[in-house]
Amino acid sequence: MAYINENYLKLPGSYLFAEVARRVSEYKKNHPSADIIRLGIGDVTLPLPQASIDAMHKAVDEMAHAETFRGYGPEQGYPFLIEAVRKHNYTDRGLDIAADEIFISDGSKSDCGNIQEIFAENSTVAITDPVYPVYLDTNVMAGRTGTLKEDGHFEGVVYLASNAENNFCPALPKEHVDMLYLCCPNNPTGTTLSHSELKKWVDYARANDTVILFDAAYAAYISEPDVPRSIYEIEGAKDVAIEFRSFSKTAGFTGTRCGYTVIPKTVTAKAKDGSRHPLNALWNRRHCTKFNGTAYIVQRGAEAIYTEEGQAQVKENISYYMENARIIREGLKTAGITAFGGINAPYIWLKTPGGLKSWDFFDKLLDTGNVVGTPGVGFGPCGEGYFRLTAFGDRENTERAVERISKLKF
């Protein structure tokens, strides 16, 4: 007799973005002529940088000849990409990260979800609320939580409220936690932590033997000088933090799939006998067992963004999206809607007008404005009464969406 992993039964019926897609599909079925503008899922719309396209074409040609053909590559990633990542994002910024502390993958979503496998099943998990759903859902699947309560919280999880009242800077946990997820710039709120604020978290982790799981997928969008691009800019972070980075939003690799995780060999955790073990070695073992490496062609494309022309093209694309963010943020303000984010991240987090609940606002916006966003409550109970819009649409649709929202009556 085969039995299921009943932890999956604790989860809500569908993943947040699957439910958004279902509702939009149902609406489109009933209103086939509706001109729907999608600012919901955080998917890019601009093409890959030309430098990446050229590099990938060259790599495809290499695969056509026996003397340059590539089969299985190193699971951790090809040295050419690891060194490019290491130089551009770390050593050139004065951060001492070794090559064997960087693991190339098929995207930070996978790594953020899979990292929990190297921690004990009874580890206590803390997440900011609201936050990217993958952190919580994968720990539910692994059995680290109790059941879902009526208030939307899972038993056994430490929730750290992040809202306008605390300027989206949640308080440190009052109890001990083993695993602490931080996302900065934050998805969904688009807000950030300053250097001094992030130092508080690193100090907490060092004092409490906690590992910080730091999602920096949107680091390339940071514009303000006091916001760290990497957690390793904070003294002591190399002892307590794992960092996740992505090419998806940085260089348009959402459909191409490439990211990386940094695990300094100085980050350790305990076994039951009290001995300490580097998490780098555990992740390397997991990575080699369950992953055959990111495609050579994709890694060549990723490497190309670190060339002079690649950097210029990436910056141009990011500027395009951040101009969209400005248009949305200022348009909402003109319409009398309170909004946050959109300065160091491509997300705008708005307070739903008229006291509407998040899903009610979703339905009204879709029905009367034909605009799709993401209900804030889907990111956690503290997201109720909020709504996320992305800046990843094209310019024309972004402007049209803002115009439509501005005309709605609440």
N, C-alpha and C positions, 0 to 999 in steps of 0.2 A: 504494500500500500504506500503510495506516494503522498506526502503531506506538504502543504504549502508553508511558506514563511509567513506566519500570521501577522507579522509586523506590518506587512503591506496593507492589511485590512484596517489598520489604524488611520491610514491616510485618507484625506477627502477623495471624493470620487474621481477627480481628474486634476491633472497638473494645470496651474493657473493659465498658461498661455494656450493650452488645449481647450479650456473652457471659453476663453476669449474667441478663439477660432471657431468653435462650435456655434456660439451665439451670432457671430458675424455671418457664418455660412447659412444659418437658419433665416436671418434677416434678409440676406441676399436672395435666398430662394423665394421668399414672400414678396420681395421688392426687386425684381430682376433689373429694373432700369435705374436703380439707385446709384449715384456717383459717390462711392465710398472712398474716403481718404483715410489711410491707415497710419496712425502715429502711435501704435500700441507696442508691438514687439520691437525690441532694439536691434533691428537688422539694418545694415547699411544699404545704400542705394547707388553710390558712386562706384565706378569700375575699380579694379585693382590698379595700383600704381604702375605706370608703364615700365618702370625699371623691373618690377616683379614679373610682368608679362614677358618681357624680353628674356629674363633669366630662366623662366619656366620653359619658354620655347627652346632655348638652348639646351636645357636639361632633357627635354623630350627628344631632341635630336641625338643626344648622347645615348639615350636608351635604345636607339635604333641600330647601334653598332656594337659588336661583340667586345671590342677593346675598351669601350667606355660605358658599357651596360652596368647597371647596379641592381643587385638582388637585395637580400636582406641587408639593412644597414644597422649600425649600432643602436640598440634600444634607447639609449640615453640621448641620441641625436648625433648628427655628424659634427665633427670638430669645427668645420668652417662656420656653422651657424652658432654653435656654442660660443666660440671665440668672438664672433660679431656681437652677440648679445652681451657677453661679459664686458667687452671693451666699451660699447656705446652706453649701456645702461648702468654699469657699475664702476669699472676701474677708471674710466674717464671722469667719473663723478667723485673719485676719491674713495670708493667703496671696495673693500678687499673681499671679493667673491672668487672662489677658485672654479676652474673649469668643471671639476667633478662634483660641484655643488649645484649645477644647472642641469635640468632634465627637460628635453624637448618632448612635446606631446601633441595630441590632436586637438588641443584647446583647453583653456582654463576651466571650462565647465566640467569636463571630465575629471580633471585633477582635483578641483574643489569637492566634487562628489566622492572621489575615490580615496582621498587622503585619510578619511576616517578609518579605513581598514587597518591601518597600522597602529591604532590606539585600542586600548582595552574596551571590552564591551560595556563595562560599568563606569566608564569615564563620564564625568559631568560636563555637559555642553552648555555654553552661553552664546547667545546670538543677540545682535541688536534687533529691535523691532520698530519699524518694518525692515525687511532685508530680502535679498535674493533667495528664492525658495529652495534652491538646491542644497544649501547648507543644512537646513532643518530636515528636509524630506529624506536625505540619505542617512541621517542619524536615526530617524524613525525606522527606516528599513532595516538598519543594523541592530535595532532592539535597545537603543540607549534611552528610550523615552517610555513614558506611560501612554495612556490613551488621550485622545483629544477631548478637552473639556468644553462645556457650553460657551465659555467666554472666548473660545478660539485658541487657547493655549494648550500645549501638550504638557502632561504631567512629567516631572523630572527634567524639564529644560529651564534654564535661567534666562529669562527675557529681560533685555535692557532697553527700556523705552527710549525712543528717539523721535522727538516731535518739536513743534514750534516753541512749546513752552520751555524746553531746555536747550533751544537753539540747535537742535539736532546733534547735541553732544551728550550721549547717555552717561549716566553715573556709573562708576566702577561697581562691579558686583559686591554685594555685602557678604556673600558666602564664597567659599573656595570653589573654583571651577578648574577643570583639567584642560579643556579645549575651549578657546575663545575665538569666535569668528568676527573679523572686522573687515569692512569693505570701504575703501577710500581711494578715490571719490566714490560716494555711496550709490549703489543701485538698490532702491529706486529714487531716493530723495535728491540726488545730484549734489549733495552737500559734502563738506570735507572736514578733516581734522587738521588743525595747525600743528606745527612742530611741537609746541609746548603741550598741547592736548594729547598728541600721540605719545609723547614721552611718559605721561601719566599711566598709559596702558602698558607700556614696556616695563615701567617700574613696578606696576602691579604684578605683571607676569613673572618678573624676576623674584619678587618677594614671596610669591605664592606657588612657585613651581608650576606655572601654567604655560601652555604652548599657544601662541597667537597664530591663527591661520589668516593671513593677511591677503585679501583679494585686491590687487592693484591693476585690474584689467583696464581701467580708464586713466591710468597715470599720464598718458600722452596728452590728455585734454587739460591738464592742470595749467593755469595761467598765473595764479597768484604766487608770489615768491615765498610766502611762509608755509606753504603746503608741501610736505615732503613727497617726492616722486617715488621713493622707496622707503619701506620701514627701516631698512638698514642705515638710513641717515641718522637714526636715533641711537644714541650710545647704549650698548648692551643688547640691542635687538638681535644680534647674531647668536645670542645664547638662547633665545626664546621664540623666535619667529620663523615661520615658513611663508614665503611670498609666491603668489600666483600672478603670472602676467600673460597677456594675450596679444596675438596679431589680428584678432577678429575686428575689433573696433579701431585699433591703431592703424591698420593698413587694409581693411576691407576683406579680411580672410574668413568671414563668417561661413561662407560656403566652401572654402578651400581647406580650412581646419589646421591651425597651428598655434601653439602656445608653449609656455614653459613654466616650470616650478623651480624655485630656488630653495634648497635645504642645506644650510651651513652645517658642517660636520660637528659644530659645537652645540647644536640643538639636541638635547637628549631627553629621555623619559625613563621611568623606572620599570623594572620587572617586579614580579611578586616577591622575589627574594631580596629586593632592595638594590640590586645592581642597576647601574645606569647604562643605557645603550643609545648610540647615535641614531637618530631617525633617518639620517641620510642613507645609512646602510639598509635599513628596513624598507624604505621606499625604493631603493635600487633593486632590492630582491623582488618586491611586488611588481615594479615596472618591467623587469626582465621576464617575469613569469607570465604576466597578463597582457603584455603589449609588445608588438613587433616593430615599433618605431614608426615615426611619421615619414611619409613618402619622400624620397629623394627630390623629386620635382618640386614638391611643396616647400621643402627646406631651402632649396635654391631660390625660390621666389621670396621667402622670408628673409634670407640673407641679403637680398638686393635692396631692401628698404634702408639698410645701413650705409649704402653708398651715398655720395654727395647728391646725385640726382634723385635717388630714392627718398632721402630725407626731405628734399624740397617738395616732392610730390605728396608725401605723407602729410607734411605740414599744410599744404594747400587744401587737401581733403578735409583735414581736421578744422581748418579755418572756415571752410564751407559749412560744415555741420554746426560749428559754434555760432556762426552768423544766423543759422536757422534757430538756434537756441535763444539768441538775443531777440529775434523777431517774435518768437512764441512768448518769451518772458515779458517783454514790453507790451505786446498785444494784450496779454491777459491783464496786466496792470492797468492799461487804458480802459479795459472792460470792467474794472473794479473787482477782479478776481485776484486773491492773494496767492502768490506763487513763490517757490524757492528753487534753488539750484540753477543750472544753466549757465554758470560762470566757469567752473572748473570741471564740468561734466556735461554730456549731451542729453541730460534728462532734466525735465521741469516737473516739479512736484507741486501740484496746486491744491488748495483747500476747496473742496466742492462747495459751490454757491448754494444758497437757499437751504443749507442744512441737510442736503441730500446725502444718503448713504452712498458708498462708493459704487456698488453695482447699479443702484437706481440712477446715478448720474451717467454711468456707462450706457444704460439703456436709453436714457433721454438724449444723450449726445449722439448716439447712433441713429435713433429714430427721427429726431428733428434736425440734426445737423449733418448726418451721414459721415461723422468723424469717429474713428476708433482710437481709444486710448486704453490704459490698463487700470482697473480698479485698485486703489491703494490697499484695501483690506486683503487682497490676494497676496500681499507681501508680509502680512502679519496683522494681528488685532489692532496694533497702534496705527495701522494704515487706514482704518475706517474713517471715512470723511475726507479722504485725500484721493488724488488721482494722478497718474503718471502719463506725461506725453514725451515722446522722443523727438530728437532733432535730426533723425536719420532719414527723413523724407527728402524729396527734391524740393527746390526752392519754391516753385510755383504751388505745389500742393501744400507746403507749409504755410504760405501766405493765405491761400484759400481756406485752409482749416482754421486759422486764427480769425479770419473774417467771419466765418460761419459761427464760431464760438461766441464772438463778440455780439452777434445779433440775437443770441438765444435769450429768452426770458426765464428767470428762475423765481 
